[in-house]
Amino acid sequence: MILPGRDRIAAIVSLMILVLFLAACEQKKISQIRAEPDRYADKEVGITGKVVRSYSVLGRGAYEVDDGTGKLWVVSEKGVPRTGSEVAVKGKIKDGFDLGSVVKLPEAISSGMVMIETSHKAR
């Protein structure tokens, strides 16, 4: 039997691991990045959130992260986390990136502002 206190401790430990993972780069909300894309262009930043969509082909792909303030597509060449996963992601912001060059996606989501992932941790 799992005690409610143990669940809370596990959540806190997971959060601490995500925070330490992102300590080497600037942690931002997606709404901040979307509001000032030029400020974050080509700079490494970190975001955390939930994967709401995920597409993968042969270890490459893209996934959409929602942090509660907005959504951002993340392009990965190292595999993608599953839909529903909580993730901490580090990467560089690119505006006008064509996701279609990485994986075949519907036209409505194939281009725009994305994060080019340098690393991610999922739970």
C-alpha positions in Angstrom: 0.0 0.0 0.0 1.4 3.4 -1.0 0.9 6.2 1.5 -0.2 9.7 0.4 2.9 11.1 2.0 5.1 8.9 -0.1 3.4 10.1 -3.3 4.1 13.6 -2.2 7.7 12.9 -1.5 8.1 11.1 -4.9 6.6 14.1 -6.7 8.9 16.5 -4.8 12.0 14.4 -5.6 11.0 14.2 -9.3 10.5 18.0 -9.4 13.9 18.5 -7.8 15.6 16.2 -10.4 13.9 18.2 -13.2 15.0 21.5 -11.7 18.6 20.3 -11.3 18.6 19.1 -14.9 17.6 22.6 -16.1 19.9 24.5 -13.8 22.6 24.9 -16.5 20.3 26.9 -18.7 17.7 29.7 -18.4 14.3 28.3 -17.3 11.4 30.0 -19.1 7.7 29.8 -19.5 6.4 29.1 -23.0 4.4 32.2 -22.9 7.6 34.3 -22.3 9.3 32.7 -25.3 6.3 33.2 -27.5 5.9 36.9 -26.4 9.6 37.7 -27.2 10.8 35.2 -29.9 13.7 37.5 -31.0 15.0 37.6 -27.4 15.3 33.8 -27.1 16.2 33.0 -30.8 19.3 30.8 -31.0 19.7 30.8 -27.2 19.5 27.7 -25.0 16.6 27.7 -22.6 14.8 25.2 -20.6 11.1 24.4 -20.3 9.0 21.9 -18.4 5.5 20.7 -19.1 3.4 17.8 -20.3 3.7 16.2 -23.8 0.4 16.7 -25.5 1.3 15.3 -29.0 4.2 13.2 -30.1 5.4 12.0 -33.6 8.4 9.8 -34.2 10.0 8.0 -37.1 13.2 6.1 -36.8 14.3 7.8 -33.6 13.7 11.3 -34.9 10.6 13.4 -34.4 8.7 16.2 -32.7 6.6 16.6 -29.7 4.4 19.4 -28.4 4.9 20.5 -24.8 2.2 22.4 -22.8 3.4 24.2 -19.6 0.0 25.7 -18.7 1.0 29.1 -20.2 1.3 27.9 -23.8 2.4 25.2 -26.2 5.7 24.7 -28.0 6.9 22.1 -30.5 10.2 20.4 -29.8 12.3 18.8 -32.5 14.4 15.8 -31.5 16.9 13.6 -33.1 17.3 11.4 -30.0 13.8 10.0 -29.7 10.6 11.6 -28.3 8.8 11.1 -25.0 5.3 9.6 -25.1 2.1 11.7 -25.0 1.2 12.3 -21.4 4.8 12.4 -20.1 6.0 15.2 -17.9 9.2 16.5 -19.4 12.1 18.9 -18.8 13.6 20.0 -22.1 16.7 22.0 -22.9 17.3 23.4 -26.4 17.6 26.3 -28.8 14.6 28.4 -30.0 14.2 28.7 -33.7 11.6 30.7 -35.5 10.3 29.6 -38.9 11.6 26.1 -38.6 10.1 23.6 -41.0 9.1 20.5 -39.0 8.3 18.7 -42.3 12.1 18.3 -42.9 12.2 16.1 -39.7 9.0 14.2 -39.8 5.8 14.3 -41.9 3.2 16.3 -40.0 -0.1 17.9 -40.9 0.3 21.2 -42.7 -1.2 23.2 -39.9 1.7 22.3 -37.5 4.5 21.9 -39.9 6.2 25.3 -39.5 6.7 28.1 -36.9 8.6 28.6 -33.7 10.1 25.4 -32.3 12.8 24.3 -29.8 15.6 22.2 -31.2 16.2 19.8 -28.4 19.7 19.3 -26.9 18.4 17.1 -24.2 15.3 16.0 -22.3 14.2 14.1 -19.2 10.8 12.5 -19.1 8.9 10.8 -16.3 
